[in-house]
Amino acid sequence: LDQLQRLLMFLRHEQYGIIPAGGGGGGPPNDDRSSGKKAQAKTEFVKQIKKPFLRKEEIGRKELYRVLDQVMVMHKKSDLNLPKPIFKVSEVDVRVPTVTQSAIISGMRVKNMDEATATLSRLGVLNRINQIMPYFKGNRKALFDTLLNAYMHTDVFQNEVDRSMGDYIVSCLRQQRIDLKRRGGAIVNTLAPLTAVNDSIICQKGWDDRRPIKAVVYSTSHNDLVGVAEQLYTSFDESNIAEMMQGKISSMAYELGRFRHGKKEGKFCPICNGWNEFTGQKLLGCHKTLLEVEDSDGNIFLIEQERIHRAVSRNEYQTHYNQPWMPKNGQAVDTARMGQDVSLTRYGVSVRHWRVNDVLCINGQNEHPLLQSRWSQQQWRSYGSDQCSWNMQRDGYEGRDNYFGPIPNRNEDLNYKQLFVKLRKWQRCGTFHSRPNWNQRRNRMEGYYSGPTLEDVEISAQKEDTFILLLDASLATGLDLSFVTHIFLLEPIDDAALLEQVVSRAHRLGCQGPVIVDTIHTWPKLDPTTEAVAKQLKSASCDETNKKLSQSICDHCYRSFPTLEIAEEHELTCERNPSGNAVVDPFHLSSVYRDIKPPPPLLVGETR
């Protein structure tokens, strides 16, 4: 009530506020008169509202309601006729490796300290030897649960949990998108037909929900969200996923815009035609990576990543070592450094595979069918290529200058579809093509380029299919996600207030249908032999009561209950259920708030 009185003072309420008294001739207000009016307004508020309301007198409640109704507009979800959210609880099995299960079983038969240490080493929990060692002398059930629980807290098992969660989300979204496509595709801006059932607004049966699939993956743990994100990126394209996990506000606003509108903004580089996304920060230079290579004739030029066919392996290098077209001083690519699952044809995909002096097989056609045509040598001369060549020779071809000119061919009438080159260096297109500038450290002029740059290009928009948002809990406050159809919770939220806050990002004014809130639980999956041992020991790993598949949530207060029956019984007495039989104290401030109704809609020609 005291906070309300201060608010009324700030709002200059005509009865319980203060109107500053002006000085003579429009001068500054009189402090004494202002203080007097402030004290008078405060006394009036205490006399008419505070004391009667605290004494539970009806006249005080009526006056409080009248004042609140003047300064507040309350829009409750029940007044907005929002469709009821759908809560799901899904169990995902995470298989425990057979080797780990074998180590746990054998660990229950150890006879000395050395065997116990070997068991913990096999489980990867040797760092917890002091906590686990006493259990080897206890009962078998406690030892089994302790060893299994210790393994479940290792990074190896947590990676398996992230992978299993990611696979579950991928399978759900793919199935939803396939079903939507079978029904004729998405329809934007279609309102769900609603009906009232037990004082809850739900969608009518038979409604064909054809809203675009938009899913939020939410977690209170940044590490868990990153782990699941890695699995999602292996199944979906980067354009399908937006991230709000960390970074600057401008970048997060850009990611949210991509997710909502399915569009990305940016610029195409006039030199290499590379795409540069606009994330709220000024684009000063093209970020596309270009590679500087050298052929067997000593020609040095720039190529795009898309031109790389493959890297030349040791066997191929040894076979053609004496051929004249092999670059001098080139080295074969060691496949071991690229990883077990990476072939030589994947060399151009990632920068992490590249090394200086690697021999590459590239497409040497000037007119590449998938790439933009390069400017002619004459046009490059007008932009300063002669100065660039002089700079390159001055720096012994170790500087940053080069230009994206035509690919040199031995025969002017022949375009080489396969050309063997040596990798010299790589950097951004904007770094290769820099404007003339004075280097004070070297006391000389550097740069050369005088043609059009990224700053001369207007921002354009491109359509993309972005249907997943990775949302960190620390960044979820205040977002408008009313267009979202699915929310995947990577861990259960037992705090009713936090759960309501998360769900209310989508279940809010503007939503066109129900949002499915899917809480993902993981469960260790054991082999039949190990599971039989666990059941014999009555281990917690086989106790079905630990699963939360029957968990239900109150539609009004968002509290969680173990069964649907308990949840329904609670809803009858829930204080936030307007049709429940809960006894509400009329002199609790929250009950006065609930009595405030939204204003009626304006009629045609009516003003307020």
N, C-alpha and C positions, 0 to 999 in steps of 0.2 A: 504493500500500500504506500509506503514511503517513496519507493521508486516511481509509482504511478503519479504521486503528487509532484515529484520533480519533473516528470514528463509533461504534466499539465502546465507547470511553470514555463518550461521550454517552449511549449506550443502556444503560449499567451492565451490560455483558456479565459473566457470572459468572466467566469465566476471564481475559478480556483487557480487562475494564473496571475500574471502581473503585466501591466502595461506601463512601461517606463514613463515617468513624468518628465516632460521636456523643460529646459530652462527658458528663460525669457529671451524673445527674439530668435528662437530656433537654435539656441545655444546648447551646450551639453546638458544631459539630464541631471536633475538634482539628486545626489546620492541619498540624502536623508529621506526625501519623499519616496524614492524607489524602495528603500529598505522598509519603510513603513507599509507600503502596499504589498510587499513580499510577505511580511509577517501577517498582514491582514488576510491574504489569500490562504496562507498555510493554516491559520487558525480556523478559517471557514471550512477548509477541507477536513480538518480533524473533527469539527463539530458536526458537520452534515453527513460525513461518510465514514471516517475511520472508527470513531468510537461506537456509533450505532451498529456498524457491521461487526465489529469485534464482540459486541454484546449480543450478537445474533438477533438484532431487531430488523423486522422486515423493511422498515423505512430506510434503513441504511443500505440494504441490499438493492432496493429499487433505485435509490439515488446513484449507487455505484454502477448499476447496469445502464442507467440513463447516460452517465458520463462516458462510460466505455463505448456505448453504441454511437456516441457522437464522434469519437476520435479513432475508432477501430473498424476494420472490415474483416470479418472472419469467414474464410472460405474453407470449409472442411471437405474432406474427400467424399463424404456421404452427400454433401450438397452438390458436388460436381458430377455425380453419377459416373464415377470412374469404374472401369471393369476390374473385377477382383483379380489380384495376382495369383498365379498357380505355383505352389511350392512342391518341389520334388526332392527326394533324397536318393542318390544313386551310389551303389557300391561298386568299386573297381578293384578287382583282384590284382595284387602285385606278387608275382611268382618269386619265391625265394630260390636261388640257384641250388641245384642238387649238391654241389660241392659244399655249400654252406650248411645244408641240412645234414650231410654226412658228418661234417665237423661237429655240429651240435650233438648228434647221437653218440659219436665217439667220445665227445667231451664228458658225457655222463658216466663213462667207464674208466676215467683216468685213475691212476694209482699213485702218482707222485707229482712233485712240483714241475718237473721237466715236461711231462705229458700235458699238464694243464697249461703251461706257457705255450707249448706248441699249438694247442687248440685255440687259444686266444689269438695267436699269430695268424692262423688260417682264417679266423673270422674277421681279422682286421681291427681288433679291439684291444691290442696289447697295451695301449696307453691307459686302459681302465683296469689293469691287472689288480691294483690294490682294492678296488671296489668289488670286483667279481670273485677274487680268490676265496673269500670266506664261504661262498655258496657251494664250493666243491666239497665241503665237509657237511653240508646240510642235506635236506631231502631232495629227491630227484625232481619233483615238480618245481620247486623254487629254482633249482639249477637250470632246468629246461627253459623256464620263462625268462630267467636272467640272461642266458646266452642269446636267446632269440631277440629279446628286447635290446640287448647291447648291439647286435648286428643291425637291427632296424633303425638305430640312431647313427649309423655310419653314413658317410657321403655316398658310398656305393649303392646302398639301398635307397637313399633319398633320390639319387639319380633315376633309379628304377621307378620310384613313385612318380616323379615328374614325367617320365616317359609314358607311364600308364595313364596318368591324367590327361596328358596331351593327346594320346591315341583315342581316349574316350571322347574328348571334345571334338576331335577331327571327325570321328565316325558319326556323332550326333549331327554336326553341322552339315556334313556331306549328305546324310540321309534327308535332313530337312530341306536342303536346296534341291535335291532330286525330286522329292515329293512336290515341292512348289512348282518346279518346272513341268511336271506331269499335269498339274492342274491348270496350266496355261501361263505360268510366270507371275511375277510380282505386279501388284497394282498399288500405286502410291496414293495416299490421301483417301483411304476408304475407312469409314467409321464402322465399328462393330455394332450390330443390333444388340441392345442390352435389355435385360429384364431383371426385376427385383425378386430375389429368392432369400427368404430368411434375413431380410434387412441387409443383404449384400447384393451389389450390382455385378451380375455375371453376364457372359455372352449367351445369346440364345442358341439352343441346340440346332445343329445343321448349318451354322454359319461357316462359310468358306473363307478362312483366314488366309489372305494372299498378300499380306504385308511383306516387304523385303526383309530377308533374314539379316538381323543385326544382333551380334552377340558381344557381350562384355565378359571378359575373364578377370575376375576380381580376387585380390589377395591382400591380406594384411602383412605378408612377408615378402619383401622385395626379392630375396634369393629364390623363394619358391616360384614367384611369378617369372623370373628370368629363366629358371629351369624348364618350366612348361612352355615358355615362349620359344626356346630353342627347338623343342619338338614340333611346335606349330609351324615354325619356319621351314622345317624339312618336308612338311606336307602341303603347305600353301605357298603361293608366291608372295614376295615382299609387298606387292601392291595390295594384297588382300588384308594386310594387318596394319593397324595404327597403334602407336605406343604413347601412353601417358604414364611413364614410370619415373622419369627424372628429366631434368633439363630446364631450360628457360621458359618463361610464360609464353613468349611468342611462338616457340616451337610446339608447345603443348596445344595452344589454340589452333595452330595449323593442323596438327594431327587430329584434333577433334573435328575440324572442318572436313578433313578427308573422310573420316568415318561417317559423318552425317550426310554429306552431299555426294560422296563418291567421285570427287574431283580433286585433282592436284594442280597447283599453280606453279608456274616457273617460266623459264626462258630457254630457247634453243640457241646454242652458240652459233654465231654467223660463220665461224671458222671451221669447226669440226662437226657441227650439228649435234653436239652433246646436250642432253637435257639437264638443266640445273633447277632444282626445286626451290621455290620461294617459301621460306619458313619464317618470314617476318623480318629477317635481317637483309640488309642491302647486299645485292649480288655484284661484287666488284670484278670477278674474273671467273672464267669457266673452270669447273672442278673435274671435268672428264679427264681421265688418265690416258696419256699418250706415251707410246714407247719409242725410244730412239734406237734404231738398229743399223747394222752395217752389213752390206753384202760382200761377196768375194772380190768385187772390183774396187772396194774401198769407198763406195757411195754410202753416205750417212743420211738417213731420212727418218720421218716419223710415220708410225702406223697406229691404227686403233686396235683395241683388244679383240674386236670381232674378226680381225684378219688372221688370227693365229689358228692354224689347223691343229698343230700338235707340237710338242717338244721332241727334239731328236734324242733318242735313247743311246746308251753306250753301244749296243749291238749295231744300230744303224750308223752311228758315227764311225765305228771301226770298219764297217763294210765300205763306206764311201770316203774314207779319210784322204785318199790321194786324188780324189776327183777335184777338178779346178773350181767347181762352184761352191765348195765348202768354205765358209768364212774362216779366215786365218785366226789362229789363237782362240778358237771357240772351244767350248767344253761340252761334253755330253751331260744330259740331265740324269741325275741319280734318282731313280723312282722311289727309293726308300724315304727320301726326305719329303715326298708328297703324300705319304700316308698309304695305308694298305688298300683303301677303297677308291683311290684317285688314279685314273688312267692318264696317259700322256695327252689325250685329247681334251682333258679338263684343265690343262695348263693355263689357258687364257682366262679362266673363270675367276680366279682369285689371285690377288697380288702376293699373297703369302707364299706362293709356289715359285716366284721369280727370283733369279739370281743373275748378277752381271756376268756376261760372257756365255750365257746359255745359248745353244744353237736351236733355232726355231724354224719350223716349216710354216710359211705364211702364204696367203693369197696375194699375189703381186699384181693383180689387175687394177688399173687405174679406174676403170668403170666397173666398180663392184655392184652387183645387183641389189644389195641390201644397204649400201652406204651412200652418203651424199657425194656427188661429184666434187672433186677438188678444184680449186682455182688454178688457172693456167700460170705458167712461169712468168708470162708477161704481166699478169695482174699482180703477182707477188712482188715483182720488181717495183711496181708503183707503190707498194706498201712497205718497202725497205728491205727486201730480201738480200740485196747486195751488201748492205751494211751488216745484216745478220751473218752472212758468210764470212765477212771480214772479222766480226766478233768471235765466231767459232774458231777460225784459224789462230786468232790472237790468244785465245784461251786453251789452245791445244785440244779442242773439241771436248773439253771438260767443264765448260761453263753451262749456263742454263738456257742460252739462246738457241733456237732452231725454228724452222717454219714448216707448216703443214702443206708442202708443195707436192707436185706430181711425183709418183714413184718412178725412179729411174729404171729404164729397161735397156738391155743390151741391143735390142733391135727395135727401132721405133715402130715397126709394123706388128710387133708381137707383144701381147699382154700375158705375163707369166701367171698361170693359175697356181703354180707351186714354186716358191722361191725360198731358198735357205739363207738365213741371216743370223747374225750374232747380236744378242741383246747388249746394249751399252748402258742405258739408264732409262728411267721413266719418271715423269712428274706431270703436274696438271697442265692442261692446255693453256690456261691463263699465265702460267709461269714461263712456258716456252715463248709466248707471244706477249712480251712486256713492252710498255711504252718507254721511250727514251727518258732516262733519269740520270742524275749525277750521283755517283757513289762517292760519298765523302771519305770513307775509309780507304778506298783504293785510289781516290783522287782521279777519277776518270768517268767518262760517259758510258753508260750501259743501256741495254735495250735498243729497240729499233722500230717496232711495229707502229704503223700509222693508219691502219685500216679500221673497219668497224669492230667493236667489241660488244661484250654482253650488256654494257650499260646503254648501248644504243638500241636495244631490242625491247619491245613492249612485253609485259607479262601476259601470258596466255594460260588457258585452262585446258586440262586433258581429263577425259573421263576414265575412271578406274573402278574396279569392283572391290571396294573395301568393306568387309563385313565383320571384322573382329577388332575389338579394342582391348588392349592390355592395360588394365587400370590398377594402379597402386593405391592402396587405401589412403595414403597421405595426400593424394591429389584428387580424391573423389568428392570433396565437399562442394556443394553448390552447383554441380553440373546439371544441365538439362539433357537427359537421355530419354525423353518421352517417346522416341521413335524406336527404342530397343525392344526386341522380341525375346531375347534370352539373356540371363545373367548366370554365369557359372561361378560358384563360390568354391575356391580351392581348399577352404577349411570351414568347418561349421562356425557360425556366429551365435554364441550363447547370450550375448548382450542384446536384449530386446531393443533398446534405443539405437544401438549401432545397426542392427539388422533393418530396422525401420528406415534409418537414414540412407542405407545402401539401396534398399528396394525403392524408396521414394525418388531416387534419381530417375527411374523409369516410370514408376506408378505415380503420375502427377498430371497436372493440367496439360492437355495436348496429346496425351496418349490415345491411340486409336484402337487399341485392343489389349488383351491381357499380356503381362510379361511372365515368362516362365523362369522361376528362380530355382536353379538346380544346384544343390549342395553335394559335393563329391566327397565320399568317404573311401578310404583305401583299406584293404584287408590283406594280410599276408597269405599267400596261397602256397600250401605245402603239398608234397607228393603223398600218395595214399599211405605209403609205409610210415613216413614221419607223422602223418595225421593220425594214424592208428596209435602211435606211441603217445601223441599229445592227448588223445581222448582217454587213453588208459590212465594217464597222469592227471586227467581233468584240468588240463592247461587252459589258461585264459585265452590262448590263441585259437581255441576251438569252442569257446563259449559264445553261442549265438546271441546271447542277451547283450553282448557288448556291441553288436551291430545296431545302427540307428536308422534302419530302413523304415521303421514305422513312426518315426518322429513327425509330429504335426505342430503347426504354428497357428496361433490365434490370429484371426483376420483383423482384429481391432487393435490389440496392444503388441503384437509380434513376439509374444513370449513363446518359448519352445516347450513342448510336452512330449513324453515318451510314446503316447498312443493317441489315436484320433478320438477315442472315447473320452479321455481325460481333457483333451483340448475342447471338445464340444461342451463338456460339463462346465469348463471354466468360462466359455463364452457367455453362458447364461448369467453369470455373476460378474462379468468383466465390466469395470467402471467405464470403459470407453465404448461399450456397446449401447447405442441409444435405445435399443428395444430390450435390453436385458433387465433382470430383476434385481440388479445390484442397488443397495441403499446408498444414495449419493448425498453427501452433506451439502445442503443448499448454501451454507455459509463458508464453503471452501472456494477460494478464488477461481479455481479451474471450472467449477460448476457455473459460475457467472460467465466465463468465457464461452462455454458451450452453448449458453442461451442466446448468444449473439448470432444472428442470421445474416447471410449476405443480402445486399440490397436487391430489390426486384429488377429485372431487366428493363432497360429504357424502351419506351414505345417510339414509334416513328414520329419524328418532329419534336420529341421531348428532350429537354436539356436538364442537367442537374448541376 
